[in-house]
Amino acid sequence: MALWPRVLRAQAAPRIVIVGGGFAGGACARALRAADDKLAITLVEARATYTAPPLSNGVLGGIRALSQQEFGYDRIAAAGIEVAIAAATAIDPQAKTVKLSTGDALPYDRLVLAPGIELKFDGIKGYSEAAAEQAPHAWTADAKQFELLRSQIAAMADGGTVAIVAPANPSRCPPGPYERASMIAHYLKAKKPKAKIVILDAKDTFTMQRLFLKAWQELYPGTIAWKSLSDGGNVASIDVAKKSIETDFDAYEYAVANVIPPQRAGKIAQLAGVVDRTGWCPVDPVTFESSLQKDVHVVGDASFAGSMPKSAFSGLIEGKLAAAAIVRLLKDETPNAAHLASNCYSVVAPDYAISIAGEFAPLNGEFTEVDNSIRSSPLDAPPAVRAADAKKAEAWFSAATKEIFG
């Protein structure tokens, strides 16, 4: 059901508007409400149902249902947070208002932007929003794209090739394309054992590379081929009508193409004037306040927070830290600097997951890796360790979504 703010008039309580109801925005809203029950908080989200990216590749692997990834906003509204199911279409930082697709305007004292990413469809010749209906990206909270990719894989002939186009950094969820290849390989192993996967990569290295390559050799020998930038993996163009991809050196015919294009901060962040020439939003690492617009905070994938990876885990923590900072700023108190931990799980098969974790601290205006804190799963870990990581991944997802949406 559509939810809407009950009160749009001026109020004595500080008004916080949050645009974006994913992990970062949702966590920020929850943390603000927990910290101060007098704040007037409005969460603006275009979709009534949120499709969570973490573990979503399991849908393609046949080990999760899409419904397990979908969450609504009723519980958030029940917690005393006004929820507007509408798109934010414009922001006036001087008037401090957010215009909605309904034509209404929400005034704010502090604005939090958590719009996630926007796909740069023009980053690959021949690719476009229309082309994505034939070569899906399945890289945003759009359930239709997941359904399309899943159905294409299920319908393709045994012996066909699935081409995955992996973007250069920075991008959302750096290990995501390789987890996706793993999950698709798991499905193919059972249903289409003659099929192959080729990853055409715009990078020469990727997160947890040795762990993924080892897992593929053990679990899916001969199924997944990774073409690095130096090995001709960079995609120059795609022809969705002919089902062909040209790289800098070669041409590939495919049965299914999953094209993950370059990315930048979500469109509303650009309209708000908080995006710099990198395509992302520079922020203060203590408050997550924009470096370009006063009283506007940016959390989650859209923000540029130094070495912090763009992940749901990071977004959730950033949302909480921004909330704590906003509460102190509203009281004219100095926000506390905090270390930030990040942990990313990638499921490569049922009962087999790998992970990478690290700690980050504010330094010289951005988050920087704490020395010697980045650690990955052991390369030669026994099956029990891989199974334990798979359980930890599920436990984190369950706890995080319950905290925000439950």
C-alpha positions in Angstrom: 0.0 0.0 0.0 1.2 3.6 -0.6 2.3 5.4 2.5 2.4 9.1 2.8 3.4 11.8 5.3 0.5 12.7 7.5 1.9 16.2 8.2 3.6 18.5 5.6 3.2 21.8 7.6 6.0 23.5 9.4 6.8 21.9 12.8 8.8 22.8 15.9 10.7 19.5 15.8 13.7 19.3 13.5 12.7 17.9 10.1 14.9 15.2 8.6 14.2 14.0 5.1 15.9 10.8 3.8 15.8 10.0 0.1 16.4 6.3 -0.6 15.0 3.4 1.4 17.8 0.8 1.0 20.3 -0.3 3.6 21.9 3.1 4.1 18.7 5.2 4.1 16.7 2.7 6.1 19.4 2.3 8.7 19.7 6.1 9.0 16.0 6.5 9.5 15.8 3.7 12.1 18.9 5.1 14.0 17.5 8.7 14.0 14.2 7.5 15.4 15.9 5.4 18.1 18.1 8.3 19.1 15.3 11.0 19.3 11.6 10.3 19.3 10.8 14.0 18.7 12.5 14.3 15.3 10.1 14.6 12.3 11.6 12.0 10.0 10.3 11.3 6.4 11.7 8.5 4.3 11.2 9.0 0.6 11.4 5.9 -1.6 10.2 5.4 -5.2 9.3 1.7 -4.9 6.9 0.2 -2.4 8.9 -3.0 -2.4 12.7 -3.0 -2.0 14.7 -5.8 -3.6 17.8 -6.3 -1.5 21.1 -6.8 -3.5 23.0 -8.9 -0.9 22.6 -12.7 -1.5 20.5 -11.9 -4.6 22.8 -13.8 -6.9 21.5 -16.9 -5.1 18.2 -16.3 -7.0 20.2 -16.8 -10.3 21.8 -19.9 -8.8 18.5 -21.4 -7.9 19.2 -21.5 -4.2 17.1 -18.5 -3.1 13.6 -17.3 -4.0 13.2 -13.7 -5.2 10.7 -13.2 -2.4 13.5 -13.7 0.1 15.0 -10.5 -1.2 11.9 -8.3 -1.1 10.9 -6.0 1.7 8.2 -3.4 2.3 8.1 -0.3 4.5 5.1 -0.9 6.7 7.2 -1.7 9.8 9.3 1.4 9.2 6.1 3.5 9.1 4.8 1.7 12.3 8.0 2.9 14.1 6.9 6.5 13.7 8.8 7.3 10.5 6.7 8.9 7.8 7.1 7.0 4.5 6.5 8.7 1.1 6.2 6.2 -1.7 7.2 8.6 -4.4 10.3 9.7 -6.4 12.3 12.7 -5.4 12.5 14.7 -8.5 14.3 17.9 -7.4 16.1 19.4 -4.5 16.5 23.1 -3.6 19.4 23.4 -1.1 18.8 27.1 -0.6 15.1 26.7 0.1 15.8 23.4 1.8 13.0 21.5 0.1 12.7 18.2 -1.7 10.2 18.1 -4.6 8.3 14.8 -5.2 6.9 13.2 -8.3 3.4 14.0 -6.8 4.2 17.7 -7.1 4.4 18.1 -3.3 7.5 19.6 -1.6 9.0 18.4 1.7 10.9 21.0 3.8 13.9 19.9 5.8 16.4 21.0 8.3 18.8 18.2 7.4 18.7 16.1 4.3 20.1 12.6 3.9 20.6 11.3 0.4 21.0 7.5 0.0 20.1 7.1 -3.7 22.5 4.4 -4.5 23.9 4.2 -8.0 22.9 5.2 -11.5 24.0 3.1 -14.4 26.0 4.9 -17.2 24.2 3.2 -20.1 26.3 5.2 -22.5 29.5 3.8 -21.1 29.4 0.9 -23.5 28.7 1.4 -27.2 25.4 -0.3 -28.2 24.1 -0.5 -24.7 21.1 1.5 -23.5 18.1 1.2 -21.2 16.3 -0.4 -24.2 19.2 -2.8 -24.8 19.0 -3.8 -21.1 15.6 -5.4 -21.9 17.5 -7.9 -24.0 20.9 -7.9 -22.2 19.9 -7.3 -18.6 22.2 -5.7 -16.0 20.2 -6.9 -12.9 22.4 -4.5 -10.9 19.8 -2.3 -9.2 16.9 -2.9 -6.9 14.7 -3.7 -9.9 13.1 -7.1 -9.6 12.1 -7.2 -13.2 15.8 -7.2 -14.3 16.5 -10.2 -12.0 13.5 -12.1 -13.4 14.6 -11.3 -16.9 18.1 -12.6 -16.4 17.0 -15.7 -14.6 14.4 -16.6 -17.3 17.0 -16.1 -20.0 19.5 -18.4 -18.3 16.7 -21.0 -17.8 15.6 -20.8 -21.4 19.0 -21.0 -23.1 20.2 -24.2 -24.8 22.7 -26.4 -23.1 26.1 -25.6 -24.6 25.3 -21.8 -24.8 27.6 -19.1 -23.4 26.7 -16.6 -20.6 28.7 -13.5 -21.0 29.1 -11.3 -17.9 30.5 -7.8 -18.5 32.2 -6.6 -15.4 32.9 -2.8 -14.9 35.9 -0.9 -13.8 36.2 0.4 -10.3 34.6 2.2 -8.5 31.4 0.3 -8.6 28.8 -1.1 -6.3 29.7 -4.4 -4.6 33.1 -5.1 -6.1 32.9 -8.9 -5.7 29.4 -9.0 -7.1 30.1 -10.0 -10.7 32.3 -12.9 -9.6 29.8 -14.1 -7.0 27.2 -13.9 -9.8 29.4 -16.0 -12.1 29.7 -18.6 -9.4 26.0 -18.8 -8.7 25.1 -19.0 -12.4 27.8 -21.8 -12.7 26.1 -23.6 -9.9 22.8 -23.6 -11.8 24.4 -24.6 -15.0 26.3 -27.5 -13.4 23.0 -29.1 -12.5 20.8 -28.0 -15.4 23.0 -27.2 -18.4 26.4 -28.9 -17.9 27.7 -28.1 -21.4 27.2 -24.4 -21.0 30.0 -21.9 -20.3 30.5 -18.5 -18.7 32.9 -15.9 -19.8 33.6 -12.8 -17.7 34.8 -9.8 -19.8 36.4 -7.5 -17.3 37.5 -3.9 -17.5 40.0 -4.6 -14.7 43.2 -6.6 -14.3 42.5 -7.6 -10.8 39.4 -8.0 -8.6 38.5 -8.5 -5.0 39.2 -11.9 -3.5 40.6 -13.0 -6.9 42.7 -15.9 -5.7 39.8 -17.2 -3.6 37.3 -17.1 -6.5 39.7 -18.7 -9.0 40.5 -21.5 -6.6 36.8 -22.0 -5.9 36.0 -22.1 -9.6 38.7 -24.7 -10.2 37.4 -26.9 -7.4 33.6 -26.5 -8.0 33.2 -25.6 -11.7 36.3 -26.7 -13.6 36.3 -25.6 -17.2 33.0 -23.6 -16.8 34.1 -20.1 -16.0 36.7 -18.2 -18.1 37.9 -14.8 -16.9 39.3 -12.3 -19.4 41.2 -9.5 -17.8 41.7 -6.0 -19.2 45.2 -6.9 -20.3 43.9 -10.2 -21.8 41.4 -8.4 -24.0 38.5 -8.3 -21.6 37.5 -4.7 -22.0 34.3 -4.5 -23.8 34.2 -2.0 -26.7 30.7 -2.6 -28.0 27.7 -4.9 -27.8 25.1 -5.8 -30.5 22.1 -7.1 -28.8 20.3 -8.0 -32.0 23.2 -10.2 -33.2 24.0 -11.3 -29.6 27.6 -10.4 -30.0 30.2 -8.5 -28.0 33.4 -7.0 -29.2 36.3 -6.4 -26.9 39.5 -4.5 -27.7 40.9 -7.7 -29.3 38.2 -10.3 -29.8 34.5 -11.0 -30.6 32.2 -13.2 -28.5 28.9 -14.7 -29.4 26.6 -15.3 -26.5 23.3 -16.9 -25.6 22.8 -14.7 -22.6 24.5 -11.4 -21.8 24.6 -9.8 -18.3 26.0 -6.3 -18.9 27.0 -4.4 -15.8 27.9 -0.9 -17.1 30.0 1.8 -15.4 28.2 3.6 -12.5 28.0 6.9 -10.7 25.9 8.4 -7.9 22.1 8.3 -8.2 20.5 11.0 -10.3 18.9 12.9 -7.4 22.4 13.4 -5.9 23.4 15.0 -9.2 20.4 17.3 -9.1 21.2 18.2 -5.6 24.6 19.5 -6.6 26.5 17.1 -4.3 28.3 15.2 -7.1 31.9 16.1 -8.2 33.8 15.4 -11.4 34.4 11.8 -10.3 30.7 11.0 -10.5 30.4 10.4 -6.8 29.6 12.5 -3.7 32.6 13.7 -1.6 31.6 13.8 2.1 33.1 14.6 5.5 34.1 11.2 6.9 32.9 12.0 10.4 29.4 13.5 9.6 28.9 12.3 6.0 27.9 15.9 5.3 28.4 16.8 1.7 31.6 18.7 0.9 29.6 20.7 -1.7 26.2 21.5 0.0 25.6 22.4 3.6 23.1 20.4 5.7 23.0 17.7 3.1 24.5 14.3 4.0 25.2 11.4 1.6 25.4 7.8 2.7 25.7 4.4 1.0 26.9 3.7 -2.6 26.6 7.3 -3.8 29.1 8.7 -1.4 32.8 8.8 -1.9 34.2 7.8 1.5 37.8 7.1 0.5 38.8 3.4 0.8 35.4 2.3 2.0 33.9 -0.3 -0.4 30.4 0.4 -1.8 28.5 -2.4 -0.2 25.3 -2.9 1.8 27.4 -3.6 4.9 29.1 -0.3 4.6 25.9 1.5 3.8 24.2 0.3 6.9 27.1 1.4 9.1 27.3 4.8 7.3 23.6 5.4 7.8 24.0 4.8 11.5 27.1 7.0 11.8 25.4 9.8 9.9 22.3 9.6 12.2 24.5 9.9 15.3 26.3 12.9 13.8 23.0 14.6 12.8 21.6 14.2 16.3 24.7 15.9 17.8 24.7 18.6 15.1 21.1 19.5 15.9 22.2 20.0 19.5 25.1 22.1 18.4 27.5 19.4 19.7 30.6 18.1 18.0 30.1 14.7 16.3 32.4 11.9 17.3 34.9 10.5 14.8 34.5 6.7 14.6 36.2 3.7 13.1 34.2 1.9 10.5 34.3 -1.9 9.9 33.3 -3.5 6.7 32.7 -7.2 6.0 31.7 -8.6 2.6 30.5 -12.2 2.0 30.4 -13.9 -1.4 28.5 -17.2 -1.8 30.0 -19.3 -4.5 28.0 -22.5 -3.8 25.6 -23.8 -1.2 27.5 -24.1 2.1 30.6 -22.4 0.5 31.3 -18.7 1.0 34.3 -16.5 1.1 34.7 -13.1 2.7 36.9 -10.0 3.1 36.9 -7.6 6.0 38.6 -4.4 7.0 38.6 -1.4 9.3 38.6 2.2 8.2 39.2 5.5 10.0 38.9 9.2 9.2 42.2 10.6 8.0 42.9 13.7 5.9 39.2 14.2 5.1 38.3 10.6 4.0 38.2 7.1 5.3 41.5 5.3 5.1 42.3 1.7 5.6 43.6 0.9 9.1 47.1 -0.6 8.7 47.0 -4.4 8.3 43.3 -4.6 8.9 42.2 -6.0 5.5 41.9 -9.7 5.7 40.3 -12.4 3.5 39.2 -15.9 4.1 42.2 -18.3 4.2 43.0 -19.6 0.7 43.3 -23.2 1.8 40.5 -23.2 4.4 38.7 -26.6 5.0 35.1 -27.1 4.0 33.9 -26.3 7.5 35.3 -22.8 7.3 33.6 -22.2 3.9 30.3 -23.5 5.3 30.7 -21.3 8.4 31.1 -18.2 6.2 28.0 -19.2 4.3 26.0 -19.3 7.6 27.5 -15.9 8.6 26.4 -14.4 5.3 22.9 -15.5 5.9 22.9 -14.5 9.5 24.1 -11.0 8.7 21.5 -10.6 6.0 18.7 -11.8 8.3 19.8 -9.5 11.1 20.3 -6.5 8.9 17.0 -6.7 7.1 15.2 -7.4 10.4 16.8 -4.3 11.9 15.7 -2.1 9.1 12.5 -3.6 7.6 11.4 -6.0 10.3 
